[in-house]
Amino acid sequence: MAAPMKKKHVTKLSKTKRRLQNFAKQILKFNYREYCSSLLFDPRFTWTVAALLLLAEIVVNLLVINHVKYTEIDWRAYMQEVEGVINGTYDYTQLKGDTGPLVYPAGFVYIYGALYYITDHGSNIRLGQYIFMGLYMLTVVTVFSIYRKAEKVPPYVFFFMCCASYRIHSIYILRLFNDPVAMTFLYLAILLFLKNRWTTGCIFFSLAVSVKMNILLFAPALFLLLLATQGIVGAFLNIALCALIQFLLALPFLLANPWGYIIMSFDFGRQFFYIWTVNWRCVSEEMFLNRYFQVALLVGHLTFLSTFAARHWVSCLGGWKALLQTKGSKKLLNANDILTLLFTSNLLGIAFSRSLHYQFYVWYYHTLPYLLWSARLPTVLRIFMLGVVELCWNTYPSTVSSSLALHACHVIIIGALLLRGRESDKLHIKKQF
């Protein structure tokens, strides 16, 4: 019996040896150069690169929180504003902080009210920073999910969208602004839109608006997308749902002083301080505060929205006949159609904004790579512009040169998107069965 067992043991060893030899040959034959090239340039490898960048982001965020000094800007004012509500004041005209009156919708009050309790009345700054680190990671994961569906931007670009921006990390974990909260809800809404879950996406969109109304810059494109996918009836039902959410969140404040809530939380005519402007340092303060200048910006914004709609967006969605159907056609739009409309609509609003403050960078930071790679521009110019935009937003105080450079980047991106070939606007619609 010993001999057969020994022979069987030798056979197993030889099989293992052959497997190891085959494995070694496969390793030697593996084309590492091709793999690395795919890893950097093939959008299908988005999540492989994303996983590495997410690990790096955890390290970067922890280093910033523990080794970069926190500087107070708006956090104390936020806590003072929500403290008034906690103490029983629901009249928006009576809610104030160190930086002035409360000017954000009701969703902001609930979220920062929760943070007020979690952070021991706002005194535990470090805990707040860790919470915003979690918010930052959620935002980045959501953005990577969006880019993976689009398959347009090469993975190596994501380094510029993640670890490279000091200003973005500052906005999230050193300043604890409300802008990142609104944008996180917005990106979750967009991810739901890409999955053809329009009603649920509209709920998240409305929640984003309830934190800060800059989200409304996406609304013109969203309206067209709702018409294309839901029909006239479905579009207006979703809009009504968004309005209902705003109403329910604001109800305690509307009961106390309805007009006060509306004019304070959705004040479109509010004046901004010239000292904080990033984009209009190239004009005088007198011009900056001039109402005719502000009206001209509004007219420019509406003109470019109309131009993009007429030249690209409507044809991209099948024409007015397809958009003005009473009932939804159960169409699944191509991810790039959805993202191009939404991100361009937002960029136009930012480009014609009456003033951009430093925390507003997060309004479009994560969309810039997509917009640049959607435009017909040389890759070197795309990367260069990402660097210039970052430099402009990190120049404090802003200068004539920095604001002009920022406008130049906006003009180049908008112009390239507007003038791109008609073949880029072919309808990409898949029927759902």
C-alpha positions in Angstrom: 0.0 0.0 0.0 2.9 2.4 0.6 4.1 2.4 -3.0 0.8 3.6 -4.6 0.4 6.3 -2.0 3.9 7.5 -2.7 3.2 7.5 -6.4 0.0 9.5 -5.9 1.8 12.0 -3.7 4.5 12.5 -6.5 1.7 13.0 -9.0 0.1 15.8 -6.9 3.5 17.5 -6.6 4.1 17.4 -10.3 0.6 18.8 -11.0 1.3 21.7 -8.5 4.7 22.3 -10.2 3.1 22.5 -13.6 0.5 24.9 -12.4 3.1 27.1 -10.9 5.1 27.0 -14.1 2.0 27.9 -16.1 1.2 30.8 -13.7 4.8 32.1 -14.0 4.6 32.0 -17.8 1.3 33.9 -17.7 2.9 36.6 -15.5 5.9 36.8 -17.9 3.6 37.0 -20.9 1.3 39.6 -19.4 1.5 43.0 -21.2 2.1 45.4 -18.3 2.6 48.3 -20.6 -0.8 47.8 -22.3 -2.5 47.3 -18.9 -1.0 50.5 -17.5 -2.0 52.3 -20.6 -5.6 51.0 -20.3 -5.6 51.9 -16.6 -4.8 55.5 -17.4 -6.7 56.1 -20.6 -9.6 53.6 -20.8 -12.8 54.9 -19.0 -13.8 51.3 -18.3 -11.1 51.2 -15.7 -12.7 54.1 -13.8 -13.4 52.2 -10.6 -9.9 50.6 -10.5 -8.3 54.1 -10.5 -11.1 55.4 -8.3 -10.4 52.8 -5.6 -6.8 53.9 -5.4 -7.7 57.6 -5.3 -10.3 57.0 -2.6 -7.6 55.4 -0.4 -5.4 58.3 -1.1 -8.2 60.7 -0.2 -8.7 59.1 3.2 -5.0 59.8 4.0 -5.2 63.3 2.6 -8.3 64.2 4.5 -6.9 62.9 7.8 -3.7 64.8 7.3 -5.6 68.0 6.6 -7.9 67.6 9.6 -5.1 66.8 12.0 -2.3 69.1 10.7 -3.9 72.1 9.0 -5.4 74.8 11.3 -9.1 75.2 11.2 -10.2 78.8 10.4 -13.6 80.1 11.4 -15.7 81.6 8.6 -19.4 80.7 8.6 -19.7 77.7 11.0 -20.4 79.8 14.1 -22.9 81.9 12.2 -24.7 78.7 11.0 -24.9 77.5 14.5 -26.3 80.9 15.7 -28.9 80.9 13.0 -30.2 77.4 13.7 -30.0 78.0 17.5 -32.6 80.7 17.0 -35.0 78.1 15.5 -34.2 75.6 18.3 -35.0 78.2 20.8 -38.5 78.7 19.2 -38.0 81.5 16.6 -39.7 80.6 13.3 -39.8 84.1 11.8 -37.0 84.1 9.2 -36.6 87.8 9.5 -35.5 87.4 13.1 -32.9 84.6 12.5 -29.4 86.0 12.4 -25.7 85.1 13.0 -22.4 86.9 13.1 -22.3 87.2 9.3 -25.8 88.5 8.9 -29.4 87.2 8.5 -30.3 83.6 7.6 -30.6 83.5 3.8 -30.9 79.7 3.2 -34.0 77.6 2.7 -35.5 75.3 5.4 -33.5 72.2 4.5 -30.4 74.0 5.6 -32.0 74.6 9.1 -32.8 71.0 9.6 -29.4 69.7 8.5 -27.4 72.2 10.5 -29.8 71.9 13.4 -28.9 68.2 13.5 -25.2 69.1 13.3 -25.8 71.6 16.2 -26.8 68.7 18.5 -24.2 66.2 17.2 -21.3 68.6 17.7 -22.3 69.8 21.2 -23.9 73.1 20.1 -21.3 73.5 17.4 -18.3 73.5 19.8 -16.9 70.1 18.7 -15.3 71.4 15.5 -13.2 68.3 15.1 -16.2 66.0 15.0 -17.8 68.3 12.5 -14.7 68.0 10.3 -14.9 64.2 10.4 -18.6 64.4 9.4 -17.7 66.6 6.5 -14.9 64.2 5.6 -17.6 61.5 5.3 -19.6 63.9 3.2 -16.6 64.5 0.9 -16.0 60.8 0.4 -19.7 60.2 -0.4 -19.6 63.0 -2.9 -16.5 61.6 -4.6 -17.9 58.0 -4.8 -21.1 59.4 -6.3 -19.2 61.5 -8.8 -17.1 58.5 -9.8 -20.3 56.5 -10.3 -21.6 59.2 -12.6 -18.3 59.3 -14.6 -18.3 55.5 -14.9 -21.7 55.6 -16.6 -20.6 58.3 -19.0 -17.3 56.6 -20.1 -16.0 59.8 -21.5 -13.2 61.0 -19.3 -9.9 59.0 -19.1 -9.1 57.8 -15.6 -5.8 59.7 -15.2 -7.9 62.9 -15.1 -9.5 61.9 -11.9 -6.3 62.8 -10.0 -6.9 66.4 -10.8 -10.5 66.0 -9.6 -9.6 64.5 -6.3 -6.4 64.9 -4.4 -5.0 67.9 -6.3 -7.4 70.7 -5.1 -6.5 72.5 -1.9 -9.5 74.8 -2.2 -12.1 71.9 -2.4 -10.6 70.2 0.7 -10.7 73.5 2.5 -14.4 74.1 1.5 -15.4 70.7 2.9 -13.2 69.9 6.0 -11.7 73.3 7.0 -14.7 75.5 6.5 -17.8 73.2 6.8 -19.8 75.3 4.3 -23.3 74.3 3.3 -22.5 74.3 -0.4 -21.0 70.8 -0.3 -24.2 69.5 1.4 -26.3 70.9 -1.4 -24.0 69.5 -4.1 -24.0 66.0 -2.5 -27.8 65.8 -2.8 -27.5 67.1 -6.3 -25.0 64.5 -7.5 -27.1 61.7 -5.9 -30.1 63.1 -7.9 -28.0 63.0 -11.1 -26.9 59.4 -10.5 -30.6 58.5 -10.1 -31.4 60.3 -13.3 -28.8 58.2 -15.1 -30.5 55.1 -13.7 -33.8 56.4 -15.2 -35.3 57.0 -11.7 -36.6 60.5 -12.4 -39.1 60.8 -9.6 -36.7 59.7 -6.9 -34.1 61.9 -8.5 -36.4 64.9 -8.3 -36.9 64.3 -4.6 -33.1 64.5 -4.1 -32.9 67.5 -6.4 -35.5 69.3 -4.3 -33.7 68.4 -1.1 -30.6 70.0 -2.6 -32.5 73.2 -3.4 -33.7 73.3 0.1 -30.1 73.6 1.3 -29.0 76.2 -1.2 -30.7 77.7 -4.2 -27.7 77.6 -6.5 -29.0 74.2 -7.5 -31.7 75.9 -9.5 -28.9 76.6 -12.1 -29.5 73.0 -13.2 -33.3 73.5 -13.5 -33.6 74.6 -17.2 -31.8 71.4 -18.4 -33.7 69.2 -16.0 -37.0 70.6 -17.2 -36.2 69.6 -20.8 -35.0 66.2 -19.6 -38.3 65.6 -17.7 -40.2 66.6 -20.9 -38.2 64.1 -22.9 -38.6 61.2 -20.5 -41.9 61.9 -18.7 -44.0 63.9 -21.1 -45.7 67.1 -20.3 -48.0 65.6 -17.6 -45.2 63.6 -16.0 -42.8 66.6 -16.1 -45.2 68.9 -14.3 -46.1 66.2 -11.8 -42.4 65.9 -10.9 -42.1 69.7 -10.7 -45.2 69.7 -8.4 -43.5 67.1 -6.2 -40.4 69.3 -5.9 -42.6 72.2 -4.9 -44.5 70.1 -2.4 -41.2 69.1 -0.7 -40.2 72.7 -0.4 -43.6 73.6 1.0 -43.5 70.8 3.6 -40.0 71.6 4.8 -40.8 75.3 5.0 -44.2 74.9 6.6 -43.3 75.9 10.2 -41.6 79.1 8.9 -44.5 79.8 6.5 -47.0 79.6 9.3 -44.9 82.1 11.3 -44.2 84.6 8.5 -44.7 83.4 5.0 -43.5 86.5 3.2 -40.5 86.8 5.5 -39.4 83.2 4.7 -39.8 83.7 0.9 -37.9 87.0 0.7 -35.1 85.8 3.0 -34.5 82.2 1.7 -35.1 82.9 -2.0 -33.9 86.4 -2.4 -32.7 86.6 -6.0 -31.9 90.3 -5.8 -29.5 90.1 -2.9 -26.4 92.3 -3.2 -22.9 90.7 -2.6 -19.8 92.2 -1.1 -17.2 93.3 -3.7 -14.4 92.2 -1.3 -15.3 88.5 -1.7 -15.9 88.3 -5.4 -13.7 85.9 -7.4 -15.1 86.6 -10.9 -15.7 90.3 -11.1 -12.5 91.9 -9.6 -11.8 93.0 -13.2 -14.5 95.7 -12.9 -14.8 98.6 -10.5 -16.9 98.2 -7.3 -19.3 100.8 -8.7 -19.9 98.7 -11.8 -20.1 95.6 -9.7 -23.0 97.0 -7.6 -24.7 98.7 -10.6 -28.2 97.2 -11.3 -27.9 97.6 -15.0 -24.7 95.5 -15.0 -26.6 92.8 -13.1 -29.5 92.9 -15.5 -27.1 92.6 -18.4 -25.7 89.5 -16.8 -29.2 88.0 -16.4 -30.0 88.8 -20.1 -26.7 87.2 -21.1 -27.5 84.1 -19.1 -31.0 83.7 -20.6 -29.6 84.4 -24.1 -27.0 81.6 -23.9 -29.5 79.2 -22.3 -31.9 79.8 -25.2 -29.0 79.5 -27.7 -27.9 76.1 -26.3 -31.5 74.9 -26.2 -32.1 75.8 -29.8 -28.8 74.7 -31.2 -28.1 71.5 -29.3 -30.4 70.5 -26.4 -33.8 70.2 -28.1 -32.4 68.4 -31.2 -30.4 66.1 -28.8 -33.6 65.1 -27.2 -35.5 64.4 -30.4 -37.0 67.8 -31.3 -39.9 69.8 -29.9 -42.4 67.3 -31.2 -40.9 64.6 -29.0 -40.7 67.0 -26.0 -44.3 68.2 -26.2 -45.9 64.8 -25.9 -48.6 64.6 -23.2 -47.5 61.2 -21.8 -44.0 59.9 -21.2 -42.5 57.7 -23.9 -40.5 55.5 -21.6 -37.2 56.4 -23.2 -33.8 55.8 -21.6 -31.6 58.7 -22.5 -27.9 58.2 -23.1 -25.9 59.2 -20.0 -23.9 61.7 -21.9 -27.0 63.5 -23.2 -28.2 63.9 -19.6 -24.8 65.0 -18.2 -24.1 67.4 -21.0 -27.4 69.3 -20.6 -27.2 69.4 -16.8 -23.5 70.4 -16.5 -23.7 73.0 -19.3 -26.8 74.6 -17.8 -25.0 74.9 -14.5 -21.8 76.3 -16.1 -23.8 79.0 -17.9 -25.3 80.1 -14.7 -21.9 80.3 -13.0 -20.3 82.1 -15.9 -23.0 84.9 -15.8 -23.2 84.9 -12.0 -23.3 88.3 -10.3 -20.6 87.2 -7.9 -18.7 84.0 -7.1 -17.4 83.5 -3.6 -14.6 81.1 -2.8 -16.9 78.3 -1.5 -18.9 78.4 -4.8 -16.0 76.6 -6.5 -17.7 73.4 -5.4 -20.7 74.3 -7.5 -19.0 73.0 -10.7 -15.5 71.7 -9.7 -16.5 68.0 -10.2 -18.2 68.8 -13.5 -15.2 70.6 -15.2 -13.4 67.4 -16.4 -16.6 66.2 -18.1 -17.2 69.5 -19.7 -13.7 69.8 -21.0 -13.6 66.3 -22.4 -17.0 66.9 -24.0 -15.6 69.9 -25.9 -13.4 69.7 -28.9 -10.2 70.9 -27.3 -6.6 69.6 -27.3 -5.8 67.5 -24.3 -2.9 69.7 -23.3 -5.3 72.7 -23.2 -7.8 70.8 -21.2 -5.3 70.0 -18.5 -3.8 73.5 -18.6 -7.3 75.0 -18.1 -8.0 72.7 -15.1 -4.8 74.1 -13.6 -5.7 77.8 -14.4 -9.2 77.5 -12.9 -7.7 75.9 -9.8 -5.1 78.8 -9.6 -7.8 81.4 -10.0 -9.9 80.0 -7.2 -6.8 79.8 -4.9 -5.8 83.4 -5.5 -6.8 85.4 -2.4 -7.8 88.1 -2.6 -8.7 87.9 -6.2 -7.0 90.1 -8.7 -7.8 91.6 -12.1 -5.6 89.0 -13.7 -7.2 86.0 -11.8 -10.8 87.1 -12.6 -10.0 87.7 -16.3 -8.3 84.3 -16.5 -11.3 82.6 -14.9 -13.6 84.3 -17.4 -11.3 83.3 -20.3 -11.6 79.6 -19.2 -15.3 79.9 -19.0 -15.5 81.5 -22.4 -13.3 78.8 -24.0 -15.3 75.9 -22.5 -18.7 77.5 -23.4 -17.5 78.4 -26.9 -16.2 74.9 -27.6 -19.4 73.3 -26.4 -21.5 75.7 -28.4 -19.5 75.2 -31.6 -18.9 71.5 -31.5 -20.0 69.5 -34.5 -23.6 68.5 -35.1 -22.6 64.9 -35.1 -22.0 65.2 -31.4 -25.8 65.8 -31.0 -27.1 62.7 -32.6 -29.9 61.2 -30.6 -28.9 58.4 -28.3 -32.1 56.8 -27.0 -32.6 53.2 -26.1 -36.1 51.8 -25.9 -37.1 50.2 -22.7 -38.9 46.9 -23.1 
